[in-house]
Amino acid sequence: MIKAVPINLPILLYNIPFLTTNKWDVDTVRTLAKSHGQIVGIKDSSGDLSYYEELCSIKKTDRPDFVVMIGPEHLLPESIRAGGDGGVNGGSNVLPDLFVGLYQELVSQEGDASMIQKLHGWVKAFQEIYTVCDPTDHPFSRLIIGTKCALVDKGVISTTRVNEPFASFHDKRHIEKTEIILSNVEAVLQK
């Protein structure tokens, strides 16, 4: 039996199997959700929508207030349709209005299908920033490096330095490529 640490803070579980090499078993998550009120939800970054739907079933059958969020931002529409609550998406650090706008359209009773399609298309186009480097050291590096390049380009942060286990890089070409991608996405968003 898994026993939660007694604390007075809400706990959000995190499923990120490509970093941990393990995933949360849905029955384990269900047991924790039912028996430990301070465990308020889970963020799933596996990208496995079948698994995500199983997590959402916890809300339907066991605990309606259990929060289920998605990590991979390009899956946000599918996650909402599956019964999820939203996302914790890296790209929202770079283009918050895009991600908030998409979320609001998805959960609105009056959500405009053509606007959802348009915003989701730009979220998918934004994914291009994650290709600015060759993730030779770690598969997650491309996400961190792409995000950091975009944040440097926008003047939010001043360095692309990363901590271990990820490799730092200082290639101006990465930032230049990110600048082109961002300017294309932002130009369309402003129309």
N, C-alpha and C positions, 0 to 999 in steps of 0.2 A: 504494500500500500504506500502510495506517495503521500507525504505529509507536507503541507505548505508551511512556510515560515510564518509565525504569528507577527504580523505587522499591521499597522492601521492605514496603509496606503493601498490604493487599487493596483492590481497586477494585471498586466497585459502579456499574455504568452506570445512568443515569437517563433514561428516556424520558418526556418531558413536552411533547408537541408543541404544546399550546395556549399554552405560554410561549415555546418556542423556535422555533415554526413549522416545525420539522423533526422527523421521527421517525427512530429508529435503524432502518436497514434490517436485516431479520432475517438476511440472508446476511452482512452486516457483523458483526453481533453473534456469529453462529456462528463466523466466521473469528477474531475476537478471542478468543472463549472457547476455541477449539482451540489458538491459538498463544501466548496470554499467560496463564499460570497465575495471575498475581496478579489478573486480572479474574475475580472470583468469582461475579458474577451481575448481574442487572438488576432495577430497579424500574420497572414500567410504569404510568404514570398516564394513559394514553390513553383508557381506558374501552372500547377495542375488543377484545372477547373473542376474535374470530378471530385478530387479531394476537397476542394473549396466548397463545393455543394454539400458534401458530407458534413463539413464544419457548420454550414448554415442550418443543417437539419437540427443541430443542438438548440438553435433559437426556436425552431418550430415545435419541437417535441419536449424539450427539457427545461429551457430557461429563456423566455422571451427577451429578457434584457441583456443577454449575452451578445457582445459586439464582435462582429467578424469583419475584418478589413483585409484588403488585398495590397500586396506590395507592387507587383508589376503593373505599372501605370497604363499600359496599353490594354489591359484586361479590365479596366474599371467598368465599362458598360456591362460586360458579361457578369462581373461580380455583383453588381446591383440587381440585375435580372435574376441572379441565383438567390437573392435574399440577403446579400451582404449589406454592410452599413457604410461603405466608402473605402477610401484608400489612405495609406501612408506612403505617398509616392515621392521619390527623389526629385522628379522633375518639377514638383510644385515649389521647390526651393528656388527654381530658376524662373518659371513662368506661372506664378500663383494664380493670376487671373484666368489663364487658360484652364487649369485644373479645377478651380473653384467653379468656373462657368460650366464646365462639362458636368461636374457633380450636381450642381443645382438644376440643370436641365434634366438629368437622369432621375432625380428624386421628385421633381415637380409634377403635380397633377396635370399641369398644362404643358409639360415638356414637349418641345418642338422636335419632332423626329429629324427634320432636315438640319436643324441647328445641332442636334446631338451628332449626327453623321459628320457634319462639318468640323465641329470641335474635336471629335474623336479622330478624324483624319489628320488634324494638326497635332494631336498628341502622338499619333503614329509617326508623323513626319519628324517630330521632335526627337524620336528615338534615334535618329541619325547621329545625335551628339555622342551616343555611346559607342560609336565606331571610330572615334578620333584616334584610337591607339590600338596597338596589337596586345591583347591580354595574355602575354606569354607567361607571366609569373603567377597570375591568379585570375580565374574567370570573372570574379567580382570587380577586378581592377578597372575594367572598361566602364562600369557604371560610376565608380567614384571619380575616375579621371575625367570622364565626359562631363559630369556634374561640376567638378572643380574648374575645368576649363571654361564652362559657361558662366560660372559665378565670377571668375576673374574677368572675363569679357564684359560682364555687366557692372563691374566695379564693386561687387558685394564683398569679395575677399581679395587679398593681394597675392596669394601664393597657391600653387598647385601641389604643394608638399602634402604627402600622405604618410601615415604611420604604418609600421609593420603589421601584418605580413605583406602589405602591398608595397610595390616598388614606386618610389618617387620618380618623377620625370620632369624635365624642364626643356621641352621641345616647343619652340615658338610656333611650329607648324600645327600642332594640336590646337592651340588657342586660335590661330587664324582660321582653321577649318571650322571650329566651333562657332566663331564669329559669323561666318557665312551662313551656316545652318540657322543660327538664331535670328539673324537679320531677315532671312527668308520667311521664317515662321512668324516673327513679330510683324513684318510688313503686311502679311495677309490678315493677321489678327486685328490690325488697326483699321482695316477697311470697313 
